[in-house]
């Protein structure tokens, strides 16, 4: 329907009364709208009094059922919302006015129904006549289908069939005529991928075979049928399976944000300190959890070095300190192409002014040094170090190493799975997004979630959207 801003009430028109019929026990339609086109107006006539019913275009239901029983293999179908798929001429829509408002406190407005309305006297004839016209238009291309439409339909219900299963079924050709297989194996039935039957059949195979993966699912399909784009269909089935998503959820991604000012300008150490009193600690590196990458590197070196070796406490402390020196010896920036520059900036330069694994400095006995001159030397070295640091390391931070493309922002009310490093994927908690925290560029990287234990906030890359929300 469409809104009529200024209805012309001086010309002939008709307002159709309507009301709802509730049936809570119904599984398909719990609420149905009924239009009463037989309601009389002030002139004691109704819309149905002026409409022609039209001739009968279909066989009697009794004859249709008798013909349906002759088939060995039956086919039933239903046209979805048949009346709503037939438009009414623009000049006749003024006879289908209704009054409607979305909320009780809104004023009543006039709307016109743009399609054939159930409840009018001519509705069955118009819908059936439209179906026959479509059959005549497609008779050259679909001769069998046009004949079935004209003989086997009762309003929007199809009752047809045939005596053999090979009726109007297309099979795949190929080059396997000389192989010793059955005919249905050499030439399987061809099915479209965009079909509800194909969808529920492939989903049945997926569930019956213990949630088979895409490759195994394609192999099972091709034992009996050949489905167009079966690989894409198998992937969609697996991606929309709730159990498969809970077992191996796909976490969200968003474009990596810009670096904060605190990480780009020179400041004294410990000028700003972050303390988390309540937890949880930030596990995302771009949210301050840089310790996670360092722990991973230390554990990797520890496992590679020790393997199954048993050590005393002193030996373990020694190897741990050595691993610490190795980690702090790693360069923070790529090596310079200058042949005179033999070393790169490491964490040791920030701690002690030289690499931690460098040779000890030579002892210089010069008791008579000018302190002011030495201070200028130290200041110059510090400024030179900062210039080197700015030119080598900070410029490397310009490029995004991951999350290089933008993704659509999550919506409020979306149900998600919350990633937890300490639990298997099947035990991850569910949450619903209650608020978004967009950045300066408009991308949402943090959301507020409502869970069974209360409100929490998480980065989007720790969340996975459920299939019903995808």
C-alpha positions as CSV (number, residue, x, y, z in Angstrom):
1,X,0.0,0.0,0.0
2,X,1.0,3.6,-0.4
3,X,0.1,6.8,1.4
4,X,-2.5,9.2,-0.2
5,X,-1.5,12.7,0.9
6,X,-4.6,14.5,-0.4
7,X,-7.4,12.1,-1.3
8,X,-10.0,13.5,-3.7
9,X,-13.2,12.7,-1.9
10,X,-15.4,14.5,-4.5
11,X,-14.9,11.7,-7.1
12,X,-16.2,8.1,-6.6
13,X,-14.1,6.2,-4.0
14,X,-14.5,3.5,-1.4
15,X,-12.9,2.9,2.0
16,X,-12.6,-0.8,2.8
17,X,-13.1,-1.7,6.5
18,X,-10.5,-4.1,7.9
19,X,-9.7,-5.9,11.1
20,X,-7.4,-8.6,12.3
21,X,-8.0,-12.2,13.2
22,X,-5.7,-13.7,15.8
23,X,-4.9,-17.4,16.0
24,X,-2.1,-18.0,18.4
25,X,-2.1,-21.8,17.8
26,X,-1.3,-21.3,14.1
27,X,2.3,-22.1,13.2
28,X,2.4,-20.2,9.9
29,X,0.1,-17.1,10.3
30,X,-0.8,-16.1,13.8
31,X,-2.4,-12.8,12.6
32,X,-4.4,-12.4,9.5
33,X,-6.0,-9.2,8.1
34,X,-9.6,-9.4,6.8
35,X,-10.9,-6.8,4.4
36,X,-14.7,-6.4,4.2
37,X,-15.5,-5.1,0.8
38,X,-19.2,-6.2,1.3
39,X,-19.7,-3.5,3.9
40,X,-22.4,-1.0,2.7
41,X,-21.8,2.7,2.7
42,X,-24.2,5.6,3.2
43,X,-25.9,4.9,-0.1
44,X,-26.7,1.3,1.0
45,X,-24.3,-0.3,-1.6
46,X,-20.9,-1.9,-1.2
47,X,-17.9,-2.3,-3.4
48,X,-18.7,-5.9,-4.1
49,X,-22.2,-4.9,-5.3
50,X,-20.5,-3.0,-8.2
51,X,-17.8,-5.6,-9.1
52,X,-18.3,-8.4,-11.5
53,X,-17.4,-11.8,-10.3
54,X,-16.1,-13.0,-13.6
55,X,-16.4,-16.4,-15.4
56,X,-15.0,-19.6,-14.1
57,X,-11.5,-20.2,-15.5
58,X,-10.6,-23.4,-13.7
59,X,-12.0,-27.0,-13.5
60,X,-14.1,-28.1,-10.6
61,X,-12.1,-29.1,-7.5
62,X,-13.7,-32.6,-7.5
63,X,-12.4,-33.2,-11.1
64,X,-9.0,-31.8,-10.2
65,X,-8.6,-34.2,-7.3
66,X,-9.7,-37.2,-9.4
67,X,-7.1,-36.3,-12.0
68,X,-4.5,-35.9,-9.3
69,X,-5.0,-39.5,-8.1
70,X,-4.1,-40.9,-11.5
71,X,-0.5,-39.9,-11.2
72,X,2.0,-42.4,-9.7
73,X,4.3,-39.6,-8.6
74,X,2.6,-36.5,-7.2
75,X,3.8,-32.9,-7.3
76,X,2.2,-30.2,-5.1
77,X,3.1,-26.5,-5.0
78,X,1.7,-23.2,-3.8
79,X,2.0,-19.6,-5.2
80,X,3.3,-17.4,-2.3
81,X,1.0,-14.4,-1.7
82,X,-0.7,-14.8,-5.1
83,X,-3.0,-11.8,-4.7
84,X,-0.2,-9.5,-3.6
85,X,1.7,-10.2,-6.8
86,X,-1.0,-8.8,-9.1
87,X,-1.1,-5.0,-9.3
88,X,-4.3,-2.9,-9.7
89,X,-4.5,-0.2,-12.3
90,X,-3.7,3.3,-10.9
91,X,-7.1,4.7,-11.9
92,X,-8.9,1.9,-9.9
93,X,-6.9,2.1,-6.7
94,X,-9.2,4.8,-5.3
95,X,-11.7,2.1,-4.7
96,X,-9.3,0.4,-2.3
97,X,-8.8,3.1,0.3
98,X,-8.1,2.2,3.9
99,X,-7.5,4.0,7.1
100,X,-4.3,3.1,9.0
101,X,-1.9,4.3,11.6
102,X,1.2,2.6,13.0
103,X,0.8,3.7,16.6
104,X,-2.3,4.5,18.7
105,X,-1.2,8.1,19.3
106,X,-0.7,8.8,15.6
107,X,-3.5,10.4,13.5
108,X,-5.4,8.2,11.0
109,X,-4.2,8.5,7.4
110,X,-5.5,7.4,4.1
111,X,-3.7,4.6,2.2
112,X,-4.5,2.9,-1.1
113,X,-4.0,-0.8,-1.7
114,X,-1.9,-1.3,-4.8
115,X,-2.5,-5.0,-5.4
116,X,-5.5,-7.3,-5.6
117,X,-7.3,-7.4,-2.2
118,X,-8.5,-10.6,-0.7
119,X,-12.2,-10.0,0.1
120,X,-13.3,-8.3,-3.1
121,X,-15.6,-10.1,-5.4
122,X,-13.3,-10.0,-8.5
123,X,-10.1,-11.0,-6.6
124,X,-10.2,-14.8,-7.5
125,X,-10.9,-14.1,-11.2
126,X,-8.2,-11.4,-11.5
127,X,-5.5,-13.6,-9.9
128,X,-6.4,-16.7,-12.0
129,X,-6.6,-14.7,-15.2
130,X,-3.2,-13.2,-14.5
131,X,-1.8,-16.7,-14.0
132,X,-3.2,-17.8,-17.3
133,X,-1.9,-14.8,-19.1
134,X,1.6,-15.6,-17.8
135,X,1.2,-19.2,-19.1
136,X,0.2,-18.0,-22.6
137,X,3.2,-15.6,-22.7
138,X,5.6,-18.4,-21.8
139,X,4.0,-21.1,-23.9
140,X,6.7,-21.1,-26.6
141,X,9.5,-21.5,-24.1
142,X,7.7,-23.7,-21.5
143,X,5.0,-25.6,-23.3
144,X,4.6,-28.3,-20.7
145,X,4.6,-25.8,-17.9
146,X,1.9,-23.7,-19.6
147,X,-0.3,-26.8,-20.0
148,X,0.1,-27.7,-16.4
149,X,-0.8,-24.2,-15.2
150,X,-4.0,-24.2,-17.2
151,X,-5.1,-27.7,-16.1
152,X,-3.7,-28.5,-12.7
153,X,-4.1,-25.2,-10.7
154,X,-6.9,-24.4,-8.2
155,X,-6.5,-20.7,-7.5
156,X,-2.9,-20.7,-6.0
157,X,-2.5,-24.5,-5.4
158,X,-0.9,-26.9,-7.9
159,X,-1.9,-30.6,-7.9
160,X,0.0,-32.4,-10.6
161,X,2.3,-35.3,-11.3
162,X,3.3,-38.0,-13.8
163,X,3.7,-41.8,-14.1
164,X,7.5,-41.8,-14.3
165,X,10.2,-40.0,-12.3
166,X,12.0,-38.9,-15.5
167,X,9.2,-36.5,-16.5
168,X,10.6,-33.1,-17.2
169,X,13.9,-33.8,-15.3
170,X,17.1,-32.6,-16.9
171,X,20.1,-34.8,-16.5
172,X,23.8,-34.0,-16.9
173,X,25.6,-35.2,-20.0
174,X,29.3,-35.7,-19.9
175,X,31.8,-38.3,-21.3
176,X,31.1,-41.2,-19.0
177,X,28.9,-43.2,-21.4
178,X,31.3,-46.1,-21.6
179,X,31.9,-46.5,-17.9
180,X,30.3,-49.4,-16.1
181,X,28.1,-47.3,-13.8
182,X,24.3,-47.1,-13.4
183,X,22.6,-44.6,-15.6
184,X,21.7,-42.3,-12.6
185,X,25.4,-42.2,-11.7
186,X,26.7,-41.4,-15.2
187,X,23.9,-38.8,-15.7
188,X,22.7,-37.4,-12.4
189,X,19.7,-35.1,-12.3
190,X,20.5,-31.4,-12.7
191,X,19.1,-29.2,-9.9
192,X,19.3,-25.4,-9.5
193,X,21.2,-24.0,-6.5
194,X,18.5,-21.3,-5.8
195,X,15.7,-23.7,-4.8
196,X,14.2,-24.3,-1.4
197,X,14.1,-28.1,-2.0
198,X,17.8,-28.1,-2.8
199,X,18.5,-26.0,0.3
200,X,16.7,-28.3,2.7
201,X,18.1,-31.4,1.0
202,X,21.7,-30.3,1.2
203,X,21.1,-29.2,4.8
204,X,19.7,-32.6,5.6
205,X,22.9,-34.2,4.2
206,X,24.9,-31.8,6.3
207,X,23.1,-32.7,9.5
208,X,22.8,-36.5,8.8
209,X,26.6,-36.8,8.2
210,X,27.7,-35.2,11.5
211,X,27.9,-31.7,10.2
212,X,30.1,-32.5,7.2
213,X,32.4,-29.8,5.8
214,X,32.0,-28.2,2.4
215,X,34.2,-30.7,0.5
216,X,32.6,-33.8,2.1
217,X,29.2,-32.2,1.5
218,X,29.9,-31.7,-2.3
219,X,31.0,-35.4,-2.5
220,X,27.7,-36.5,-0.9
221,X,25.6,-34.4,-3.2
222,X,27.2,-35.7,-6.4
223,X,26.4,-39.3,-5.4
224,X,22.8,-38.7,-6.6
225,X,22.4,-35.2,-8.0
226,X,24.4,-32.5,-9.8
227,X,23.7,-29.1,-8.4
228,X,24.8,-25.9,-10.1
229,X,27.4,-24.1,-8.0
230,X,27.3,-26.9,-5.4
231,X,30.5,-25.7,-3.8
232,X,29.1,-22.3,-3.0
233,X,25.9,-23.8,-1.8
234,X,27.8,-26.2,0.5
235,X,29.8,-23.3,2.0
236,X,26.7,-21.3,2.6
237,X,25.1,-24.3,4.4
238,X,28.1,-24.7,6.7
239,X,28.3,-20.9,7.3
240,X,24.7,-20.8,8.4
241,X,24.8,-23.9,10.6
242,X,24.5,-22.8,14.2
243,X,26.4,-25.8,15.6
244,X,29.3,-25.3,13.1
245,X,29.5,-21.6,13.9
246,X,29.6,-22.2,17.6
247,X,32.4,-24.8,17.1
248,X,34.5,-22.6,14.8
249,X,33.2,-19.0,14.9
250,X,34.6,-16.4,12.5
251,X,35.6,-13.3,14.4
252,X,34.7,-9.8,13.1
253,X,37.2,-7.5,11.6
254,X,37.4,-3.7,11.3
255,X,39.9,-1.2,9.7
256,X,42.8,-0.6,12.1
257,X,42.5,2.8,13.7
258,X,45.1,5.6,13.8
259,X,47.8,5.7,16.5
260,X,47.0,7.8,19.5
261,X,49.0,11.0,20.1
262,X,50.7,9.5,23.2
263,X,52.5,7.0,21.0
264,X,53.9,9.5,18.6
265,X,55.3,12.5,20.6
266,X,58.4,12.5,22.8
267,X,57.6,12.3,26.5
268,X,59.4,11.3,29.7
269,X,59.0,7.7,30.9
270,X,56.1,7.0,33.2
271,X,54.5,10.3,32.5
272,X,51.2,8.5,31.9
273,X,50.5,5.2,33.6
274,X,47.4,3.1,33.1
275,X,46.1,1.0,36.0
276,X,43.3,-1.5,35.7
277,X,41.7,-2.0,39.1
278,X,38.7,-4.2,38.2
279,X,39.8,-6.0,35.0
280,X,39.7,-7.7,32.7
281,X,43.1,-6.7,31.4
282,X,43.3,-5.7,27.7
283,X,44.2,-8.6,25.6
284,X,44.0,-6.8,22.3
285,X,47.4,-5.4,21.3
286,X,45.8,-2.2,19.8
287,X,44.0,-1.7,23.1
288,X,47.2,-1.7,25.2
289,X,47.7,-5.4,25.6
290,X,51.2,-5.4,24.0
291,X,52.4,-7.8,26.7
292,X,50.5,-10.6,24.9
293,X,52.8,-10.6,21.9
294,X,55.9,-10.5,24.2
295,X,54.6,-13.5,26.3
296,X,54.0,-15.5,23.1
297,X,57.6,-14.8,21.9
298,X,59.1,-15.7,25.3
299,X,57.1,-18.9,25.5
300,X,58.1,-19.9,22.0
301,X,61.8,-19.4,22.7
302,X,61.5,-21.3,26.0
303,X,59.9,-24.3,24.4
304,X,62.3,-24.4,21.5
305,X,65.4,-24.1,23.8
306,X,64.4,-26.4,26.6
307,X,62.2,-29.0,24.8
308,X,61.9,-31.8,27.5
309,X,65.1,-30.8,29.4
310,X,64.8,-30.8,33.2
311,X,66.5,-27.8,34.9
312,X,67.1,-26.6,38.4
313,X,65.7,-23.3,39.6
314,X,69.0,-21.4,39.1
315,X,69.4,-22.9,35.6
316,X,65.9,-21.9,34.6
317,X,66.5,-18.4,35.9
318,X,69.7,-18.2,33.8
319,X,68.0,-19.4,30.6
320,X,65.1,-17.0,31.2
321,X,67.4,-14.0,31.5
322,X,69.2,-15.1,28.4
323,X,65.9,-15.3,26.5
324,X,65.1,-11.8,27.9
325,X,68.3,-10.5,26.4
326,X,67.5,-12.1,23.1
327,X,64.1,-10.5,23.0
328,X,65.5,-7.1,23.9
329,X,68.2,-7.5,21.3
330,X,65.7,-7.7,18.4
331,X,65.8,-4.6,16.2
332,X,62.8,-2.2,16.4
333,X,63.3,-1.0,12.9
334,X,64.7,-2.3,9.6
335,X,68.5,-2.1,9.1
336,X,69.6,1.1,7.4
337,X,71.1,0.7,3.9
338,X,74.0,3.0,4.9
339,X,77.2,0.8,5.1
340,X,78.6,2.9,7.9
341,X,75.5,2.2,10.1
342,X,76.2,-1.3,11.4
343,X,73.6,-1.5,14.1
344,X,69.8,-1.0,14.4
345,X,67.9,0.4,17.3
346,X,67.0,-2.2,19.8
347,X,65.2,-2.3,23.2
348,X,68.7,-2.4,24.8
349,X,69.3,1.1,23.5
350,X,66.3,2.3,25.4
351,X,67.3,0.5,28.6
352,X,71.1,0.9,28.9
353,X,72.1,2.9,25.8
354,X,73.5,-0.1,23.9
355,X,72.5,-3.7,22.8
356,X,72.2,-6.0,25.8
357,X,74.5,-8.5,24.3
358,X,77.2,-6.0,23.3
359,X,80.7,-6.3,24.7
360,X,81.5,-4.4,28.0
361,X,82.7,-0.9,27.6
362,X,86.3,0.0,28.3
363,X,87.0,1.7,31.6
364,X,88.3,5.3,31.0
365,X,90.2,6.9,33.8
366,X,89.7,10.7,33.2
367,X,89.0,12.4,36.5
368,X,89.3,15.9,35.0
369,X,86.4,16.3,32.6
370,X,84.3,19.4,32.0
371,X,80.9,18.4,33.2
372,X,79.2,21.0,31.0
373,X,80.8,19.7,27.9
374,X,79.9,16.1,28.8
375,X,76.3,17.2,29.4
376,X,76.2,18.8,25.9
377,X,77.6,15.6,24.4
378,X,74.8,13.5,26.2
379,X,72.1,16.0,25.0
380,X,73.4,15.8,21.4
381,X,73.4,12.0,21.6
382,X,69.9,12.0,22.9
383,X,68.6,14.3,20.2
384,X,70.4,12.3,17.5
385,X,68.9,9.2,18.9
386,X,65.4,10.7,18.7
387,X,65.9,11.8,15.1
388,X,67.0,8.3,14.2
389,X,64.1,6.9,16.1
390,X,61.6,9.2,14.4
391,X,62.9,8.5,10.9
392,X,63.3,4.7,11.3
393,X,60.6,3.4,13.7
394,X,57.7,5.8,13.6
395,X,57.5,5.8,9.8
396,X,57.2,2.0,9.9
397,X,54.0,2.4,11.9
398,X,52.3,4.2,9.0
399,X,51.5,1.0,7.2
400,X,48.7,-1.2,8.6
401,X,50.0,-4.8,8.9
402,X,46.5,-6.2,9.2
403,X,42.8,-5.2,9.1
404,X,43.5,-3.1,6.0
405,X,39.9,-3.0,4.7
406,X,36.8,-1.5,6.1
407,X,33.8,-3.6,7.3
408,X,30.3,-2.7,7.9
409,X,29.6,-1.6,11.5
410,X,27.7,-4.0,13.8
411,X,24.1,-3.0,14.6
412,X,22.5,-2.5,18.0
413,X,20.6,-5.6,19.0
414,X,22.8,-8.0,17.1
415,X,23.4,-11.3,18.9
416,X,27.1,-12.3,19.0
417,X,29.4,-14.9,20.5
418,X,32.1,-13.5,22.8
419,X,35.6,-14.8,22.3
420,X,37.3,-16.2,25.5
421,X,40.9,-17.3,25.4
422,X,40.4,-19.5,28.5
423,X,37.5,-21.5,27.2
424,X,36.8,-23.7,24.1
425,X,34.7,-22.2,21.4
426,X,31.6,-24.3,22.4
427,X,31.6,-22.6,25.8
428,X,31.9,-19.0,24.7
429,X,29.1,-16.8,26.1
430,X,26.4,-15.1,24.1
431,X,25.7,-11.4,24.2
432,X,23.6,-8.8,22.6
433,X,25.0,-5.4,21.5
434,X,23.4,-2.5,23.4
435,X,25.7,0.4,22.5
436,X,28.3,1.3,19.9
437,X,31.5,3.2,20.5
438,X,32.5,4.7,17.1
439,X,36.0,6.2,16.5
440,X,36.8,9.6,15.0
441,X,36.6,8.0,11.5
442,X,33.1,6.6,12.1
443,X,34.2,2.9,12.4
444,X,33.0,1.0,15.4
445,X,35.8,-1.0,17.1
446,X,34.3,-1.3,20.6
447,X,30.8,-2.2,21.6
448,X,28.9,-2.6,24.9
449,X,27.3,-6.0,25.4
450,X,24.6,-7.3,27.6
451,X,25.3,-10.8,28.8
452,X,23.8,-13.1,31.4
453,X,26.2,-11.7,34.0
454,X,25.7,-8.0,33.2
455,X,27.1,-5.3,30.9
456,X,30.6,-5.5,29.5
457,X,32.5,-4.0,26.6
458,X,34.7,-5.8,24.1
459,X,36.6,-5.0,20.8
460,X,34.8,-6.1,17.7
461,X,37.6,-8.5,16.7
462,X,36.7,-10.6,19.8
463,X,33.1,-11.1,18.6
464,X,31.5,-13.5,16.1
465,X,28.1,-12.9,14.6
466,X,25.6,-15.7,14.7
467,X,24.2,-17.0,11.4
468,X,20.7,-15.8,12.1
469,X,22.1,-12.3,12.4
470,X,24.3,-12.5,9.3
